[in-house]
Structures are given as structure tokens and as C-alpha cells.
């Protein structure tokens, strides 16, 4: 059994399944994980206790009896150097079983990914995983742009981290897709599409192996854009027919680049090649119809269109998620797959976590948690009154909608209202 305990309760012989470190003091982001670490010496125990770890997950089934030293324990001295590096290097990381088991359980219970870790807790991890993934994608795509090769292993590693995070608590990673970096669109977009595709595929009941491939294919789906001239790719105005053809070539470019690697699964390559095909045959590059396109590519297409619509670009503002979802819903039959679209809406919620919404009362709040029993009534942290004055935060839970005749009527840009969504979500009371 895996249980969470504060580090102070750690004892000799306990087996740490995973632990999360806080950010380094110098403000730099680190990969802050410890995994599969047996506390088999007092020295190790002291190191963990003196580190900046807050809590650990221990695996009770893997605990071992450790002989206490006969000599009196030396008084542990606080470790002068940061222990992070020391703890990270020596342990090999066997393939973790937790996620695989959990995944199978999910499938048995109807394919819904259930939260195993509170949102706030996973958010910290998800942020680290996403930051690293965006960096990796950036390096990879820039290498492709200058004709260099890239390491498939790096992409697989990032995807694996994202899959695990999503299966611990999908709302954490999904909420980060709301934070869009304007300058680094292609890189952030690639990671967002991967996150959204992994979550959707998980909910649709794809196997663990398939979800990994889908995450990889989605992450690489736009790799071909690196071979499209920049002036065309980022042109603010309307495209000429020739320029449109040039952009559309990115699917074929992607197929060539990825096939040349020799170590990318066929299905992932096909995702990059087919993600602009449409169910009614009006897409490109081949005009394939619903029955000719692999289902992995449809997952990618839904995620791709949603993230593209909700992102601000040089030539357009970002569309509010509810509008983007109704746009996708209106094309479910002709472009995608109605079952996939419905599942996607259920997965991310009509008002995704982090959305700033206004009630019919005029009060403003931030969506804290998607209510999957009724997507129109999420858990909301109320932050402004009807006069748009900041108020002490309180949570609106679904039953309060009926009781107070409340309805969400509008979606807001948080910046326009001076609301720091991220810090409010993180500091408000935990609930899952
Ligand atoms: Fe594309």
C-alpha cells in the first residue's frame, strides 16, 4: 500500500515510492523527484529529514527490516550541502508499477481517470514536468529546423512524465494548458496538445502503451512546421493560396522527418501525418474520411483544434474555452468523431480549471474544480462581488447554484481584471 506521510515520520527500513522536493533556493527549476528509494541507513534517513522535502509517499509492501547499529546513534548533523543531487544519482529507476496498476483499475471502472493525489499537490509536480517538456520540445524542434537530428528518448521521457501526472490528477496538468506562452507558441502548443491528447485517450479507454504513443505523436505532431518558412508560418495577414499549400505541407514534412528517425512508432508518425484530415474527407493531405483515419489521429485533431482556438496568436486573440468547445461540438460529426468530442468536453469541463467566470449575480470567481456530474456547475472560488471589488475568497459548491439561483453567464480574461489565477488556486482550501 502506498501512503503519504510527512518526512518527520520517516523511519529506517521504509521504502520511499516517490517524494517531491521544493524548488531550489536560487529560484532555478530543478527536476525534483526521488523514486524507489529504500531508507536502509541512518545517513540516508538524516539526509531526507534535512532536505527540503515536505512529505513522502512510502510503499509499505516494500519496507525492509534494517538492523539498527549497535553503537549509539551519532547525533545527526544537519547536512551543510543541498542533498538533492546526492539523493538523485545513485538509485536506478525501475519501471514504476503504480501507474500501470492504476491504469488498469481505471479501465475496469469505465475508463475514467480518478484523482489519486490532491490537485494542489499534483500542480507543483505538473509544473515541473511541463516546464521541462516545453524545454525539450523547444530543443528538439529547433534541431529539426536546422536539419539536425533529435533524441526520441528525450521526448518519450517527457511524455511518460506527463502521462503519470495526468493519471495522478488530470486537472493539475490540464489547468496548465490554460497558461499559454505567447512567444513560444509552437513549443507550448506541442506540449499542450500532448497533455490534452493523453487525458482524452485515457478517458476513452486506450491502453497504457497506446496512451504513451499518443502522447509522443501529439508532442511531435507539428514537427513539420519547422520546415515551413517562418514568414509564411507566422504571417499576420491572410494567406495566399500558395502560402496555404506551403503550410499544409507540414503534415508531409512531419512524416518524412519522423520516418527518417527509424525509432518512432508507426502510429505516432501517422498522427502527425493525419491530424488535419477531417471525417467528411475535406481535410489534408489526402482527404481521408472517418473510416480511413486512425483513431489516434482523431484524438490529436480534437486536442489540436481546441488548443489552437484558445491560444492568442499574432493575428487573433484566444477564444474562451466554452466558445471553442461549442465550435468543436458543432463540427463533431463533419470533422472529428461525436463520441470523442463529448468525452473531450467531459474531460476538460466546459469551464476548465483556472477559468475566470461571472455569475448572473455579477460576482466573479475562478473555477477550482470541474464538477463532472454537471459541467455547468463547477466548484468556483468567488473573488469579486457584483461591483467587481475584491472580496475574501469563498468557495461556491454545486448545491449553492440551485439554492442561490446562480448561473455562470460570462467568461473573463483574468488579466483584464487583475486576478492572479495561479496563486489563488494554489492557496485556497484543498478539496478533491
Ligand atoms: Fe498542424
Boltz pocket constraint, residues with backbone or C-beta under 6 A from the ligand:
constraints:
  - pocket:
      binder: B
      contacts: [[A, 221], [A, 222], [A, 250], [A, 275], [A, 276]]
      max_distance: 6.0
